C-alpha cells in the first residue's frame, strides 16, 4: 500500500528510490510539493490533431492512433550479420499520419496488427515528406477485436500501464482513458512518462492539503482551493479545471513574491532616514542659478517627488527610469546637493570603473568651483567630489578614504569598492545607484547599511534600460517608480539602419565611408564589437566590464556557415591600415589597465581620437557630445535593450545621430526581424517589451536581478501581469494587518523559501 504523504514528504519515501534519485538529479525536486509544482508543459487530448508545420525534427511526441497498415521487411543487421525484420506501421492520429518504424519487429508485429489502437512515444523525424517515429515506446490500448484486456507495451509506457492497473484495482479509472493526458518537459534521465507515473503515485498518497489562504481571499479572487488545484493541474477533467488550477498556483507564487517585496519595503521603513529639506541658499540653489539650460517639465516633476521624499524621515525607495539622455544624472545631482545642504554625504555607485570615472569627471564639469571645497578659489557653498575604485593606488585610496570618513567629501563616486567593509562614511544620507540592473538587492542594501547608527540613507536607483510594468512590479516592487519620458533640449533624433554585410557587402563599405564623412565634419564615431580578440572563445567577453555578450545571445539564426564574430583588436588593426587609414583610431576594451582605459576615453572625449573601436565597455553612461555615429558589429548577437543603450551614446551634442547595425544574418531571418524592429522605433519602452517577449525575463534582468525570479516555477512576468497586480493588492492588505505574517505561518514559510534564509531572518523580525 502506498504510504501517506504531505507536500513536505521526501520523494524517496513515496516513489521508487531509484526514480526519486533520477528526478532529484534532473530537476532538483526533493519533496512531493516540489514535484507537484512542476506542471505539465501541455495536455494531450485523445483525437487532438498535430499540426505538421509545428513539429520539429528531434521533438518528443506522443501519438495515440489506430494502425492502418503494417509491412514487414527482412534485412541484415550491420554488426551481427543476422537477419532481422523491420516493421513499418502507418498510424493515423487525429487526421495526421505517422510512420512508425521498429528495427526488431518480429515479435512486435503480433502485438500491433492493423486495427489496433495504441499509444506511441518517441522522437519525430522527417523523411521524404513523411513523419517518422523510429523504435518508439508503445502501449496497446485496444485490439482490432475489442478492449486490450491486460495492457501490453514497452519501456516507460509498460511501467505506466502497471500503475494504471493498480489504480483500476482500487476503483479508479484507467490512466489511458482520460480525456487529458499530461505531457511534461523531459530532462536527461527522466521522461515525460516517468514524471506522469511519479505524479500519479504521489497524488494517490497525498493527504488533503491545508490551504494557506483564507476562504475570504480565495472567494474574492475566485481561486480554486489548493488541494484541488494541485490535483487538477495535472489530471484535469475539463479545460476549465486545468485553467483554474494553473491560475491558482501562479497566484500563489505571485502572492509570495509580492509579500517578499512588501516585507522589504516595510523593513527599510522601520528605521528613520535623515530628513534633508530643500534650502533656498545652499549649493543646490547655487547650481540651479548658474545652469545654462532649463529643466524639462518631466525633470521638474520627478525632482519635486524626490525632494519631497528626501525631506521626510521615512527612507526614500525610488527607481528613476528614463530614456538614454533623458537627463537622469542632472536630477540625481540636484537631489544629492539637497542632501549635502543638510550636512550629509551622498554616494553614486556605478557598475564599471569607466562609468564611475566618467561620472566623476562630468560632475566636476557641471559643478565647476562648487566641487572644489578646501581648494583656492572654491565657491563658498562648495563641496568635494571624490572617486573611489578598486584600481586606485594605495596613496590615492588612502586620501579618498580619509575625505570620506572625515566628511570632507560630499559626493563619493565609485564602483563595488564602495561596498567593502573598509569604507566608512561620516554621515551617509543618500545612495544613488546607476544602471540598477547591474546590481542585486543585497548589494545596494549593504551600502545603505553604512549610514549612521539607527538611520537608513535614502535610496535612488536609476536605469536607462526601460523596464516593462510587470518587471517593475516584480523585481523592483519594493521601489516607487518615476519615469522621464521626454528628452532635454539639444538632443537630436538618431536614425538607425541595418547593414546586412553578408547579403550586401557594398553597404559595409559605405559604413566606413560614412564614418569618414562624419569625421571630416568634425564629429566622432564608435565601432562596437562583441568580443575582444580573435583568440577568445566565440562571442566570449573577457571582462565583466565588457557587458558579457555571449555566443548566440540574441541570435536565433542557426547554422555552421556563420562567419566568426568580429573582434575589437583585429578590427582596430584592419580599420587603421585599411578603410579608415589616416584617421586617429583608438582601441578600448575591458582587459586594458584602468589608467589606460581612462586615458583613451579622455582622448576620445577631447578629440585626440576620431574613432573608438570598443567592446560594450562603453554601453552605459559614456557621454561624448561630438560622437554622432555608432556602428555595432555582429548586431544580431546583442539584445534589443543593449542595442538601444549603445545607440544612445550618439546624438547627444545637438548634431543628428546615426546608428548602423551590421549583421551577417539572412534578410528573412528572425534576427533580421529583431534588428529591423530596433531600427524602426526609438521608443525604449516599446523595445523593452519586445526584448522581454523574445528573451524572457531571466535574460533581460541578468543574474543580479533574476535570482528570485529563477526560483519561481510557474509565474511569468511576460504573461502574468494581471495576476501579479491582483496579488500585490492582496499582499499589501495581508501585511498591513499582519506585518510579520505571524497569523499566516504557511505564507511566511513560502516567502522564506523565496527569499532565502539569510534575508528572511531580518525581514520578519517583528
N, C-alpha and C positions, 0 to 999 in steps of 0.2 A: 504494500500500500504506500502511496506517495505521502511523505511526511508533510505536515502543515508548515506554512511559511508566511512570513511578513515581508514587506518590501526591503527590510534590512537583513534578511537571511542571506548568508553567503550562497552563491550559486552551487558550490560543490556539495552543499547539504541537500540539494533538491535534484540536481542533474547528475548524470554520469560524470564522475570526476574528470575523466579524460576530455569530455566535451566542454565541461566548465573551464578547464585549463585552456583549451583552444580559444574559447570565447574571450577569456580574460586577456590572452596574449594578442588576439587580433583586434579587439575592440576596447580593451581596458575595463570591461564590466566585471564587477566583483560580487554584486548583490542582485537580488531579484528586482529591486527597484531600478537599478542601472539598466538591466535588460529590458524591462517593460517601458522605459522611457526612450528606447530606440525604436522608432515607429517604422512600419513598412515604407519602402520607397514608393510603392503603389500597391493597389489591389487588382488582381487579375480576375476577371469575371468569366464564367462559362459562356462561350459563344462570343466573347469580345474579339472584335476583328483587329488584327495587326495592320498597321499602315506600312506597306513595303518601303515607302520612301524614308521612314524614320528609323528603320532597322539598320544598324551599323555592323560592319564586319567585326567579329570578336565580342559582340554583345551577348550576354547570357539571357536566354529566353525560355519561357515555359509554354509549350504547345499542348493544348487539350483538343484533340480532334479524332476523327474516325479514319481508319486505314482504308483508303480507296483503291490501292493497288499494291501488289507485292511481287518482287522479282529477285531471284537468286542467281548468282553467277560465281562459278568456281575460279579461283586464282591461286597463284603460287606465292607463298609468303617469302619476302626477300631474304630474311635472315635464316630461317629454318629450312626453306625449300618445301615445306609441307603444303599440301593442297587444302585451301580453306574456301568457305562460301561467304561471299559478300551479299548481304541482304539490303535491298533498296526498297523502301516503303514510300508511298505517297500519302500524305496526311493532310486533310483539309480542316482548318481551324477558323471558324467564323468567316469563311469565304476566301481566306488566304491559304495557298497551297505550299506545303513544305516537303522537301525530300529528306527522308531520314535514312542514314546510311550506317549499317553495322558491318564491320570488317570480319567479325567472327559470328556469323548469323545463323549457323546450322541449328542451334538449339532455340534461338530467339524466334525464328520464323514460325515455330509451332505455337508460341505464346501470342503472336501478333498477326493472325490471319486477317484477310480482308473483312471489313465489317466491325472490327474491334474498336471500341472507344478506349483511348489510352492517353496518358499524360507523358510527355517527353520533356526533359530538361537538359539543355546543353548550350553550346556556343554556336551562334549562327554565322554562316559564311555564304558568299555568293559565288555561283559557278554557272557560267553561260546563262545568266539571267534568272537562275533558279535560287531559291533559298534552301540552304543545306544545313542539317544538324548531323554531325558525324559522331557516331557512337555515344548518343546521349544516354542519360539515365532514363528509365521508363517505369511506368506503372499501369497495369491493365485495370481499367475501371469497369468495363462491360464487354463481354464477349459478343460475337455475332449472334449467338442464340439466346442471350439474356444476361442477367447480372453475373458478375465475375465470381461471386462467392468469396472464397479466400483471395484477397488481393495478392497479386504476384508482380514482381518487378525487380529492379536492380538498384544498387547504391543507396543513397540517402532516401530516395523515394520508397524503397522497400522498408527501410527503418521507420519511415513516417507511416507507412501502411500498418506496421505492427503497433505503433502508438494509436493509430485510428481504431484498430481492433479493440484496444483496451478501453478507449473512450466509448465505443459502441457497447462493449460488455457491461459498462456502468450505466447504460441507458442513454448515452449521448448520441448525437448524430455523427455520421461519418465526416471526417475532416474534408473528404473529397467531394461531398455532396453540397458543400457550402457554395452560396452564390458568389461570395468574395473570398478569394484565396490571397493571403498576404505575400508580397514579394519584397524581400529585404535586400539591402545592398550587401553583396557578398564581399568578404575580405579573404586574404590569403589564409588558408587553413579552415575557413568557415564558410559554408554555402548558405544560400537563402533557405534551403530546406532544413539545414542544421538549426538555424535560428527559429524557423517556424516550429519545429519539434520542441525546441527548448522553451519557447513562449507558451505553447500549449501545456507543456509539463508544469511550468511554474504557475500558470493560471489555474490549473487543477488543484495545486497545493495552496494557493493564496487564500488566506483568511480575509474576510471583509476588511477593506482599508478604511481607517478612520479619516474622515475628511478634515483637513486643517482649516478650511474656510467655513465661516458661519453660514447657516442657511439663508439668512437675510442678504448676505453678499452674493451668494450663488443665485438667489432669485432676482436680485437687482440686475445682475449681468446676464442672466439667462444661461447659467453654467450647468452642465451635467455633473452629477456627484463623482468624486474622484475614483471610487471603486469601479463604478460602471464605465467611466472614461478609460481606465487602464485596460479593461477587458474589450470594450468595443473599438478602441483604437486599433486593435489587432484583428479582432474577429467580429466585424460588424455584420448585421443582417440587412441593413439598408444603407443607402448613400447618406441619408440624413444622420444616422448614428455615427458613421465614420467622420463626417464633418464636425459634428457636435463634440465628439471625443477629442479630435485633434485640436479644436478651438480651446477646450478646457485645459489641455496640457500646455498649450502655448501660453495661455493666460497665466498659468501658474509660474512659468519661467519669467514672463514679463513682470508679474507682481513681485517676485523675489528680487529681480533686478531693480525695480523702482523702490522697493523697500531699502535695498542697499544704498542707492543714491540718496534717498531721503534721510537715511541714518547718517550718511556722510555730511549732508548739509547741516543737520541738527547738531552733530558732534562739533563741527567747526564753530557753529554759532554759540556754543555753550560758554566759551571764554570771550571776554570783550576784546575789541580791536582798539588801537589808538586812534581816537577821533581827530580828524585833521580838516577843520573847516577852511573855507576859502578866505584868504587875507587880501584886502584891497591894495596893500602896499608892499607886497613881498616879491620874491623872484618870479613867481608866475605872472603877476601883473606887469613886471618889468619886461619879461619876454613878449607878452602879448602886445605891449605898447610899441615894440620895435619890429614885430613880424611884418615882412613885406607883402603878405597876402592875407586875404580874408578866409576864415574857416568856412567850409560849406555848411549848408543847413543841417546835413546829416552829422557832420563832425560836432557842430554846436549842440545838437540834441543828445548825442551819445556822451559828450563831455559833461553835459548837465546831469545826466543819470549817474555817471561815475563820480562827479563831485559831490552829489547828494549822498552816495554810498560812503565815500571817504569821510564825510562829516559826521557820520554816526559811529557809535561804539560797537555796532554789530559788524563782524567781518564781511567785507565785500567779497563775493564769489562771482566774478563776471567773466564771460567769454566775449571777446570782441572779434568778430569775423568780418572780413571785407575783401573786396576785390584787390588784386595786386595794384598798388599805387593809390589806394583809396584814402590814404592819409592816417593810417592807424598809428604810426610812430609819433606824429605830432600830437595826437590825442593822448597817447601814453605819456609823452614827455610833460605835457601840461598837467596831467594827473600826478606825475612824480613831483613836479615843482610845488604842487599844492601840499603834498606830504612834507617836503623839505621846509616849506614855510612854517609848518607846525613843529619844526625842530627834529625831524626824524629822517631816517635814511630809506633809500629805495634800491632795489636790485632789478636789473634787466638781465634775464637768463636767456642765452642764445644756444642753439644746438651745435654750432661749429665755431672754431676759432676765427675762420674767415668772416663769418657773420658778426661775431662778437666784436672783432676789430673794426669792421665796417660801422657798426652801431656806435662804438666809442668815438670814431672819427666824425661821424655825422652829427652826433650830439654836441661835440665840441664846436662843429661848424655852425650849428643852429644857435647855440648859446653864446658863442663868442667870448667876451670878457666875463660873462655870467658864469663861465665854467672855470675861472681862474682864481678861485678863493685862495688866499695866502700868497699870491704872487703879485709883483709890482704891476700896477695898472688895472687890477681887477675891479669890477663894479662892486659897489657897497653891498648889494644883495647876493653876491656871487656864492656859488657852491663849488665843490670839486668833483670831477668825473674821473673815476678810477677804473682801470681794466685789470681783470684777474683771469688768467688762463693757465692751463696745465703746462705750457711750454715755456713760461717765463723763467728767466734766470733766478737764482736764489736771491740775489740782491733786489731785483725788481719785485719779486714776490714778497719779500720782507717789507719793503716800503709800502706796497699796496695793502698788506695785512695790517700794518700799523695805522694807515689812514682810515681803514675800515673800522678797526676796534676803537680808535680814538674818537670817531665821529667826524673827522676832518672831511671824509668823503661823503657827499650827499647822495651821489648816484654811483652805484657799483655795477659795471657791465662785465659779464663773464660767461663762462661755459659751465659744464658739470663740476668744474673745480670749485665753484661756489658752494656746492652741496657738502663738501668734505668737512669732517669734524673740526679740522684745524682753523676753519674760518669762523671768527666771532664778530658780531656786529655790536655797535654802540647802542643803537635803538632802531631796529628794523620796522618800518611802518607799512611798506608796500612791496610786494613781489610782482614783477611783470614777467611773464613767460612768453617769449616769442616763438612762433611756429609750434604751437601746443602739441600737434600730432607727433612730434619727435620726443616727447616726454611722457612718462607714465604718471599716474595719480600719486604714487608713493614718492616719486622724485620731487614733485612740487610740494608735497606735504613735508618732506624732510627739510626743505628750505624754509617753509613757513614756521617750522619748529624753532628757528633761530631768533624769533622775536624775544623781547624782554619777558621775563617770567610772568606768567599769568596773562599775557597779551598775545593775540594772534594777528599777525600782519594781514592787511588787506591783500586780495589776490586779483590780478587782472591777467588773463591769458589771451593771447592773440593768435590768429591764424589767417593766412591769405588763401588757404585751401578751403573753399566754400564747403559747408557741411550741410547735407540734407537734414530736414527737420527730424526724421526718425533717428538719425545718428545723434543729433543734438539732444534728443530725449533719452537716449540710452547712455552712451559713453560720457557725454557731457551733461547728464541730467542733474548733476549736483551744482550746476552753474546757471546763472541768469545769462541770457544770450542777447547781445546787441549786434546790430548789423550796420555796416557802412556800405551802401549800395552805389552811391554816386561817386564820380571821380572829381578830384580838385581841378581847378582851372589850370591850364597849361598841359594837361595830359591829352595826347592826340590818339586817335584810333590806330589800332595795329591791324594791318592786313596780313592774312595768313594764307599761304598756298602750299599744296602738297607737290613735292617733286618726285615723280616715280623714276628713280635713277636707272633701274634695270630696263624699264619699258621705254623711257625717253632719255637716253644718255645726253642729248644736247641740252636738256633742261638743267642737268647738273653743271655743265659748262657755264650756262647762263647764270647759275647761282654764284659762281666765283666772280663773274663779270659784274654782277650787281653789288657785290662787296667792294670791288674796285671803284665803282661809281660813287658809292656812299662815302668811302674814304676820301675820294677826290673832292667831295663836297664838304669835307671837314668833320665827318662823322666816324663812328667806330662800329665794330662788329664782333659778335660772339659766334664761335663754332663749337657745338657741344657734342661730345662722343659718349657712348655707353660704357666704354672701358678705357683703361689707361694705356695698356701695352699689348702688343700682339701676342706676347708670351702668356698673358693671363688666360685662365680658363674662359671659354666663350661666354662673353657677357658679364664676367665677374668684375665686380668693383673692388679694388684692393684696399679701400679705405672707407670707414663709415661715413666720412665727410663727403664721399662721392655719391651719396644718395642710395646706394645699394641696388642699382639696376642689375637684375639678374637675367641670365639667358632665358629667353622666352617670355619674360614679363611683358604683359600686354600684347603678346604675339600669338595669333592663332592660325598662322599660315604654316602648316607642317610641310616637311619635305626636305630631302637631302641636298637639293641644289641651291640652297640659300647661300649667298656669299658670306664670308666671315664678317663679323662685326668690325666696323672701322674703329681703330684705336687712336687715342689722342696723340701719343708720342709719334707714331708713324705718319699720321695725317699732318701734324705740325711740320715734320720734315718735308713731306710731299708739297704742301702748300707754299712753304718758304722758298723752295727751289723751283716750283712749277707755277701753278695758276696764280699765286699771289706774290710771286717773286718781285722784290723791290719794296714791298710793304713791310712794316715792322710787325712781325707776327710773334706773339708770346705763347707760352705754354703754362697751363695751370692744372694741377690735379692733387689729390689728397695725399700722395706719397712725398710731396715736396716738404722740406723743413718749414716750420711755421713762419720763420722770418723771410724765407724766400717766397712763400705764398703771399705774404703781406706786401712785399716789395713789388711783386709782379702785378698784384691787384692795384696797388698805388700807381704804378707806372701806366697801367691801362686807364685808370681814372684821370691821371694828369695829362694824358695824350702822348706819352712817350711810346706807347704801343698803339697800332692801328687795329689789330685783330687779336683776339684772345681765343686760342684753342683750349678747350677746357672739358673736364668731366662735369657732373652735376653738382660739384662743389659750389658753383655759383647759382644754384637753383633758387635760393630764397634770400631776400634781404639786400642783395648787392645792388647798389644804386649808382649808375654812371649815366648822367643825363645825356651825354653825347652819343651813347650807344643806340643805334637805330636799326640794326639788323641782328636777328637771331637765327642761326642755321642749326637745326638739330639733325644729326646723322643717325641712321637706323631708328627713325622716329617711331616705328611700329613696336619697338622694344620698351617704350615708355608708357606709363599710364596716362589717362586723359588729364587728370588733375596736375600731374607732373609737367606735362606739356604746357598746360595753361600757366603754371608757375614760371616756366622758362620763358614763355612768350612775354610775360610781364616784366622781364628785365630790360626791354627796349621801349622806345616811345615815351620816355619819362622826362624829356627836356624841351618839349614844345615842337619837336620835329616828328612827322609821322613815323611809325614803327613798321618794320617788315619782318615777318616770321616765315621761314621756309622749312618745311618738314620733309626731309629727304628719306625715302624709303625704297627698299628692294621688293616690297610686296606687289603682288599682281593687281591689275587695275580693278578686278572684280572680287577681290578677296575681302574677308571680314575686317582685316587690318586696315585696308584702304577705306572701308566704310567708316571705321572709327576715326581715322585721321581726317577724313572729309568732314565729319561732324565737328571736330575741333576747329577746322578751318572756317566752318560756316557760321559759328557764333562766338562772341566774346563774353557771353553770359556764363560766368563761373559757376553759378548755382545750377544752371541747366546742365552744364558739363559734369558737375559733381554727381548729379543724379544719374547721368549716363554711365559714369565711372562706377558708381555703386551697383547699378544693374548688371554691368558687364563683368566686373571683377569680384563682386560680393564683398561683404563688409570686412572680412579678415584682411584682405589685401589692401583695401582702401585705408584702413586705420593703421596698419603696421603693427608690429609686435608690442610696442609700448602701450597702445591703446586697446588692443583686441584681446588682452588676457582674460578679462571677464567674459567677453562675448564667446571666446573659444570654449568656455565651459557650458555654454548654452547649447542644448542638443536640438531643440525644436524651433526656437524663435528666430525669425529672420528680420533684421531691421530693414531689409529691402521691401519685404512684402507685408509685414505685420505692424505697420504704423498705427492702424486703428486700435488694435488690441493693446499696443504699448500705451497709447493715450488713455484708454479706459483704465488700464492697470495703474497708471500713475495717479489718476484721480483717487482711486480707492486706497492706494498705498499711503497717500497723504492723510486720508481720513483715519486709517489704522494707526499711523504714527502719532497723529495729534491726540488720539485717545489713549494710546499705549506706546509711549516713546521707546521703551526698552523691549517691547513685544513680550513682556513677562506673562501676559494673559494669552499669548499665542505662541507657545513653545515650538510647535511644529513649523510655523512660519519662520521663527527665529533660527531654527536649525537649517532651513533651506537657504536663508541669507548667509549664514556662517559658511556653508559649503561653497556658496558662490564667491564670497569674499576671500576665503582662506582664513586659517586660524589666526594669523598674525594681525590682520586688520580687524577681524570680528572681536578680538579681545578688547579693543578700545571703542569700537562702535556702540557696544551695548553695556557700557559702564554707567548704569543709571541707578 
